Amino acid sequence: MQKGPALESSDAEAMSSKPRHPTLVVERGAAGVLILRLGGDWSVSSALPATASVEEEIAGEPAVTRLAIDASAIGAWGSALPVFLRGVQHIADRYHLALDTEGAPVGVRKLLALAAAVPPRGAALSAPERGFLARVGERALHVHDEVLGFLTFLGETIVAFGALLRGRARYRRAELALIIQEAGPRALPIVSLISFLVGLILAFVGAIQLARFGAQIYIADLVGLAMAREMGAIMTGIIMAGRTGAAFAAQLGTMQVNQEIDAFRTLGIAPAEFLVLPRVLALVLMMPVLTIYSILVGIAGGLIVSVGLFDLTLVQYWEETVASLTLTQFAVGLTKSVVFGVLVAVAGCREGMRAAGSAAAVGDAATAAVVTGIVSIVVADGIFAVVLNALGF
């Protein structure tokens, strides 16, 4: 039986090579020191001790001022050990205790120092509260930058139109035709629906009041003047802001994020001529056409209500509409439509070319284009109302 001792020696080596479970023993030291004695092999596959026991010891001993790590009994260790000590660090920070990691392995100490040097994602330093004047100043500077940026972009667009009038603008005429088709004929269904409903609503609301005086005949005047001067151009402009302006912003925003616009500048091609000019020109050409169509469809909607509900004949409605409308009323509406078209196109293109960073910026640019376009239309219409009233129109 000479192999007995050899077998016993190999069994002992096998037992010693097996991984040991990680252990944690919390001991109270002198002068308010809490010692954390760690042992065993610390790997991600092992069941790690809970840090709750450390927190319980701290809560039960108010005199504790410092935590000390003793890892002399640790064998093999992996990422589980620094993760555990990072949790201990959070507990120490919560209770305002010092953490002594001199007893931990050198590699663990380096990992903990690296983790402490990089703040967690999303963490932001709390800035001191700014005063009222500081907030007003920041807002004023922001408005100044926005106005300056808009005027700069508008100036570049005007320069591009000047190059167009001189026959020197560089843009693709085939692309202009495609944009005109997208902004014109393909917008007819939604313009038809909205204009018809607006005319119908105007006629119905106006007729309820006019019927009290037996003046239903003036429904034609109300609908015709409202559609020709205001609602035709405004509703068409709002539709184009939500449909075409957002599309412009998304297209140019995608090109900006993909650095295609920077490539145009590198090649010596002005983006204002190659990208902005066709889009502004397409809306300037299509907005008056769509506005005339919107006016006619809105008058047709008023006709349905007047003839169907308020006993007006088709001839009466037509004659009253022709008598109330003049070329001046149509000219006012068409002038507004051209201005609204420019505002929508400029807003969409500018917001698109300002997009930067990621795909989320494209969606933000489309949203900003719609909001800016609609607000610009309403503000411009208010200015038109004041100016036209001063001129006697």
C-alpha positions in Angstrom: 0.0 0.0 0.0 2.8 2.4 -0.9 0.4 4.6 -3.0 -1.6 5.7 0.0 0.4 8.8 1.0 0.5 9.9 -2.6 -3.2 9.6 -3.0 -3.8 11.5 0.2 -1.4 14.3 -1.0 -3.3 14.6 -4.4 -6.6 14.8 -2.6 -5.4 17.6 -0.4 -4.2 19.5 -3.4 -7.5 19.0 -5.2 -9.4 20.3 -2.1 -7.1 23.3 -1.9 -7.6 24.1 -5.6 -11.4 24.4 -5.3 -12.7 28.0 -5.2 -13.6 29.2 -1.8 -16.8 31.1 -1.2 -16.3 34.9 -0.6 -16.7 35.8 3.0 -17.3 39.1 4.9 -16.7 39.6 8.6 -17.4 43.0 10.1 -15.4 43.8 13.3 -15.3 46.9 15.4 -11.8 48.3 15.8 -10.5 51.0 18.0 -11.3 54.7 17.8 -14.5 54.4 15.8 -13.0 52.2 13.0 -15.2 49.4 11.5 -13.0 46.7 9.9 -14.3 44.7 6.9 -12.4 41.5 6.7 -12.8 39.8 3.3 -11.8 36.3 2.4 -12.3 33.6 -0.2 -12.3 33.8 -3.9 -14.4 36.7 -5.3 -15.8 35.9 -8.7 -19.0 36.8 -10.5 -20.2 33.2 -10.3 -20.1 33.2 -6.5 -22.8 34.3 -4.1 -21.4 37.6 -2.9 -22.0 38.8 0.7 -24.6 41.5 1.0 -23.6 45.1 1.9 -26.7 45.4 4.0 -24.8 43.9 7.0 -22.2 46.7 6.7 -25.0 49.3 6.7 -26.7 47.6 9.7 -23.4 47.7 11.7 -23.0 51.4 10.9 -26.5 52.3 11.8 -26.1 50.4 15.1 -22.9 52.1 16.1 -23.2 55.9 15.7 -19.6 56.3 16.9 -18.2 54.8 13.7 -16.2 57.4 11.7 -14.1 55.3 9.3 -14.3 52.0 7.4 -11.2 49.9 6.8 -10.8 47.1 4.3 -8.7 44.0 5.2 -8.4 41.7 2.1 -5.3 39.7 3.3 -7.3 36.5 3.3 -8.6 36.9 -0.3 -7.5 34.4 -2.9 -8.5 34.9 -6.5 -10.6 37.9 -7.4 -12.4 39.3 -10.4 -14.8 42.2 -11.1 -17.0 41.1 -8.3 -14.6 42.5 -5.7 -14.4 46.1 -7.0 -18.2 46.1 -7.5 -18.7 45.1 -3.9 -16.2 47.7 -2.6 -17.9 50.3 -4.8 -21.2 49.6 -3.0 -19.3 49.9 0.3 -18.1 53.3 -0.9 -21.6 54.4 -1.6 -22.6 53.4 1.9 -19.7 55.3 3.3 -20.6 58.4 1.4 -24.2 58.2 2.5 -23.1 58.2 6.2 -20.2 60.6 5.6 -17.6 58.1 6.6 -14.0 57.8 5.4 -13.1 54.6 3.6 -9.6 53.2 3.9 -8.8 50.8 1.0 -5.1 50.3 1.8 -5.8 46.8 2.7 -7.3 46.0 -0.7 -5.3 44.7 -3.7 -3.5 47.3 -5.7 -5.5 46.6 -8.8 -8.8 47.0 -6.9 -7.6 50.4 -5.6 -6.8 51.6 -9.1 -10.2 50.5 -10.3 -11.9 52.3 -7.5 -9.9 55.5 -8.1 -10.9 55.3 -11.8 -14.6 54.8 -11.0 -14.5 57.8 -8.6 -12.8 60.0 -11.2 -15.6 59.5 -13.8 -19.0 60.7 -12.7 -22.0 58.5 -13.5 -23.9 59.2 -16.7 -26.6 61.7 -16.2 -25.1 63.2 -13.1 -24.8 66.9 -13.3 -23.3 69.3 -10.9 -25.9 71.4 -9.2 -25.4 75.0 -10.4 -26.0 77.8 -8.0 -29.4 79.4 -8.5 -29.1 82.4 -10.8 -30.7 85.7 -9.9 -33.6 87.3 -11.8 -31.3 89.7 -13.7 -29.0 86.9 -14.8 -31.9 84.9 -16.2 -33.2 88.0 -18.0 -29.8 88.6 -19.5 -29.4 85.0 -20.6 -32.8 85.1 -22.3 -32.0 88.4 -24.0 -28.8 87.0 -25.3 -30.6 83.9 -26.6 -33.2 86.1 -28.4 -30.4 88.2 -29.8 -28.6 85.1 -31.2 -31.9 83.8 -32.6 -32.8 87.1 -34.4 -29.3 87.4 -35.7 -29.2 83.9 -37.0 -32.6 84.4 -38.7 -31.5 87.6 -40.3 -28.3 86.0 -41.5 -30.2 83.1 -43.0 -32.7 85.4 -44.6 -29.9 87.5 -46.1 -28.3 84.4 -47.6 -31.6 83.5 -49.1 -32.1 87.0 -50.6 -28.6 86.8 -52.1 -29.5 83.4 -53.6 -32.6 85.0 -55.2 -30.4 87.8 -56.5 -28.2 85.2 -58.2 -31.4 83.6 -59.6 -32.5 86.9 -61.2 -29.0 87.3 -62.7 -29.1 83.7 -64.0 -26.2 82.6 -61.9 -27.8 80.5 -59.2 -26.7 76.9 -59.1 -29.5 74.5 -58.4 -31.1 71.5 -60.1 -34.2 72.3 -62.1 -35.4 68.7 -61.9 -35.4 68.9 -58.1 -37.3 72.2 -58.3 -40.0 70.4 -60.4 -40.2 67.6 -57.9 -40.6 70.0 -55.0 -43.3 72.0 -56.8 -45.2 68.7 -57.4 -44.8 67.8 -53.8 -45.9 71.2 -52.5 -48.6 71.8 -55.0 -50.7 69.0 -56.6 -50.0 66.5 -53.8 -51.3 69.0 -51.2 -54.7 69.4 -52.9 -56.5 66.7 -51.0 -55.8 68.1 -47.5 -56.3 71.7 -48.7 -59.6 70.7 -50.2 -60.8 69.0 -47.0 -59.8 71.8 -44.6 -61.0 74.6 -46.8 -64.3 73.0 -47.4 -64.8 72.4 -43.6 -63.7 76.0 -42.8 -66.2 77.5 -45.3 -68.9 75.2 -44.0 -68.2 76.2 -40.4 -68.1 79.9 -41.2 -71.4 79.7 -43.0 -73.1 77.8 -40.2 -71.8 80.0 -37.4 -72.6 83.2 -39.3 -76.0 82.0 -40.4 -77.1 81.3 -36.8 -76.6 85.0 -35.9 -77.8 86.4 -39.2 -81.0 84.3 -39.1 -82.1 86.3 -36.0 -82.4 89.4 -38.2 -83.7 87.6 -41.3 -80.4 88.4 -43.1 -79.4 84.9 -44.3 -78.6 86.4 -47.7 -75.4 87.9 -46.2 -74.0 84.5 -45.5 -72.4 84.7 -48.9 -70.8 88.0 -48.1 -69.4 86.6 -44.8 -68.0 83.4 -46.3 -66.6 85.1 -49.4 -64.9 88.0 -47.7 -63.5 85.8 -44.9 -62.1 83.2 -47.3 -60.7 85.7 -49.8 -59.0 88.0 -47.2 -58.1 85.8 -44.3 -59.0 82.2 -44.0 -57.9 81.0 -47.4 -54.3 82.2 -47.1 -54.1 81.4 -43.3 -55.4 77.9 -43.5 -53.3 77.1 -46.6 -50.3 78.5 -44.8 -50.9 76.5 -41.7 -51.4 73.3 -43.7 -48.2 73.9 -45.6 -46.3 74.6 -42.4 -47.4 71.3 -40.9 -46.9 69.4 -44.1 -44.2 70.9 -46.3 -42.3 73.0 -43.8 -41.8 69.9 -41.6 -40.7 67.9 -44.6 -38.1 70.6 -45.6 -36.8 70.6 -42.0 -36.5 66.8 -42.0 -34.8 66.6 -45.4 -32.2 69.3 -44.6 -31.8 68.1 -41.1 -30.9 64.6 -42.2 -28.4 66.1 -44.7 -26.9 68.2 -41.9 -26.6 65.3 -39.5 -25.0 63.2 -42.3 -22.6 66.1 -43.1 -23.8 66.4 -46.7 -24.3 70.2 -46.3 -20.7 70.5 -45.2 -19.7 68.6 -48.3 -21.5 71.1 -50.4 -19.6 73.9 -48.8 -16.3 72.1 -49.3 -17.1 71.8 -53.0 -17.8 75.5 -53.2 -21.5 75.1 -53.6 -23.7 77.5 -51.6 -26.3 75.5 -49.7 -28.6 78.6 -49.9 -28.6 78.3 -53.7 -28.6 74.6 -54.1 -31.0 73.5 -51.3 -32.9 76.5 -49.9 -33.6 78.4 -53.1 -35.6 75.6 -54.9 -37.8 75.1 -51.8 -38.5 78.7 -51.2 -39.2 79.2 -54.9 -41.6 76.2 -55.0 -43.7 77.6 -52.1 -43.7 81.1 -53.5 -45.1 79.7 -56.8 -47.6 77.2 -55.3 -49.0 79.2 -52.3 -51.1 81.7 -54.5 -52.4 78.8 -56.6 -53.4 76.8 -53.5 -54.9 79.9 -51.9 -57.2 80.6 -54.9 -58.2 76.9 -54.8 -58.8 77.2 -51.0 -61.0 80.3 -51.5 -63.2 78.6 -54.1 -63.5 75.4 -52.1 -64.4 77.4 -48.9 -67.1 79.3 -50.8 -68.5 76.0 -52.0 -68.7 74.8 -48.4 -70.7 77.9 -47.5 -72.9 77.3 -50.5 -73.8 73.8 -49.2 -74.9 75.2 -45.8 -76.7 78.2 -47.3 -78.7 76.3 -49.9 -79.2 73.1 -47.8 -80.2 74.6 -44.4 -81.2 78.3 -44.8 -83.4 78.3 -48.0 -81.1 80.4 -50.2 -81.0 79.6 -53.9 -77.9 78.9 -55.8 -78.4 82.0 -57.9 -78.8 84.2 -54.8 -75.7 82.9 -53.2 -73.7 83.3 -56.4 -74.8 86.8 -57.1 -74.3 88.0 -53.5 -70.8 86.5 -53.5 -69.8 88.2 -56.8 -71.2 91.5 -55.6 -69.2 91.4 -52.3 -65.9 90.3 -53.7 -63.6 92.5 -55.7 -60.1 92.1 -57.2 -58.7 94.0 -54.2 -60.0 91.3 -51.8 -58.3 88.6 -53.9 -55.1 90.7 -54.2 -55.0 91.0 -50.4 -55.3 87.2 -49.9 -52.8 86.4 -52.6 -50.2 88.8 -51.2 -50.6 87.2 -47.8 -50.2 83.8 -49.4 -46.8 84.7 -51.0 -45.5 86.1 -47.7 -46.8 83.1 -45.8 -45.1 80.8 -48.3 -41.8 82.5 -47.8 -42.1 82.3 -44.0 -42.9 78.6 -44.1 -40.1 77.7 -46.4 -37.5 79.8 -44.6 -38.6 78.4 -41.2 -38.4 74.8 -42.5 -35.1 75.2 -44.2 -33.4 77.2 -41.4 -34.5 74.7 -38.7 -33.3 71.8 -40.8 -29.9 73.3 -41.4 -29.5 74.0 -37.7 -30.0 70.4 -36.8 -26.9 68.7 -35.5 -25.9 65.8 -33.4 -28.1 62.8 -33.9 -31.3 61.5 -35.5 -33.3 63.0 -32.6 -32.2 66.4 -33.8 -34.1 65.8 -37.0 -37.4 65.3 -35.2 -36.7 68.4 -33.1 -36.0 70.4 -36.2 -39.3 69.3 -37.8 -41.2 70.2 -34.7 -39.5 73.6 -34.4 -40.2 74.3 -38.1 -43.9 73.7 -37.7 -44.1 75.9 -34.6 -42.0 78.7 -36.1 -44.0 78.6 -39.3 -47.4 78.8 -37.7 -46.3 81.5 -35.2 -44.8 83.5 -38.1 -48.0 83.2 -40.1 -50.1 84.5 -37.2 -47.8 87.4 -36.5 -47.5 88.4 -40.1 -51.3 88.3 -40.5 -51.7 90.6 -37.5 -49.2 93.0 -39.1 -51.2 92.8 -42.4 -54.4 93.6 -40.5 -52.9 96.8 -38.9 -51.2 98.0 -42.2 -54.3 97.3 -44.4 -56.6 99.1 -41.9 -54.2 102.1 -41.9 -54.3 102.1 -45.7 -58.1 101.8 -45.9 -58.3 98.4 -47.4 
